[in-house]
């Protein structure tokens, strides 16, 4: 087992290929340990070279509503009137601090996502 830092795209591809080969290795074996270390190195490389930005606040609300099988009227109970919900979901009205707090508490959407400009 020769594990080195992943510094290039070629190193990254090789690490992915090796991880694919040993992915189902038993825990507490040499290959299992190698898979664990490789996955950490791959994750670090991906975080540095392929960062994933935060989602759009309104898309995050819509996604969470879909996950929770919520309708606009259900969201109206959280943020106010149904017409206000429609304006928010169509990006015609900005979220207020009070709405952000309620959405964070009720839908468990991180405030970092909700406070972004859109």
N, C-alpha and C positions, 0 to 999 in steps of 0.2 A: 504494500500500500504506500504509494508515493503521492502525497497530497501537497499541493503548492497553492499559493494565492492565485486567484483568477485575475489576470491583468489585461488580457486581450480577448477579442471575440473568438479567436481560435481556441484559447484556453477554456472559454465559456462553453463552446460547442463540445469540446472533449469532455468536460465535466458533466454536461447534460447526457451525453452518450453513455458515459460510465455509470451515472446514477440510474439511467434507464435499465441498464444491465443488472444492477445489484439492488434495485428498488425494493424487492420483496425479500431481502435477506433477513434472516432471523436476528432479533434483538440480542445484544451482548455477544455477538460474534465479530470477527475481524471485518467481514463485509458489512455487517449491520452498523458497526462503528464508522466505517468508511462512508456509508450512505448518509449517516447523520451529519458528519463533518462536511461532506460535499453539499448537502442541502443547505447548510448554513452559509457556505461560501457562495453558492449560486444565488441565494436570496440577497446577500450583501451586494454582489455584482449587479443584480437586477435592480435593486433599490437605487444604486448609484447611476446606472446607465439607462434604465427604462422606468423613470419615476411615473407614478400614476397620480394625476391631479385629483383634487376633490371634485365631487359631482356638483352640478348646478343645483342651487337650493330648491328650485321649483321641481326639477326632475327628481330630486331626492324625496320630496313630499309626495309626488305622484307615485313613485316606486313603493314607498312605504304604505301608502293608501292601498295600492294593489296587493301588497303582501298581506295586509290586514283585512282585505275585502271591504274596504270603506268606500262609501259614496260621498259626493260633495256635501250632502246634508249632514253626514257624520262629521265631516271636517268643520262645517258651520258651527257645530256645538263647541268646537275648540276655539276657533278664531272669530266667530261672530256670525253675521248674516250670510245667507246663501249667496246673495249678490256679491258680497265681499270675497267670498271663496272663489267665485267665478273670475273676478278681477285679478285675484292673486294668481290663480292657476294659469291665467292668460297673460301674466306678467304686465298687467296694467296698473296694479297697485303693489307697492313695496310692503314687505313684512315689517311690522312694528316690533319694538323690543318686547312688548307684552306677548305678541303672537309667537315670537321666537322662543320665549321662555315656555309658553304653553305647548308648542310643538315639540320642544326638546323633552319636556316632562311626559307628555302623552304619547308621542310617536317614537321617542328615543332616538331622534335624529341629532347628531352632535351639533352644538352651537357653532362650531367652526365652519360647518357646512352652511348653516342657515344665515349667518351674518355676511356671507359673501355678496358682492355686487352681482347683479344679473340684468 
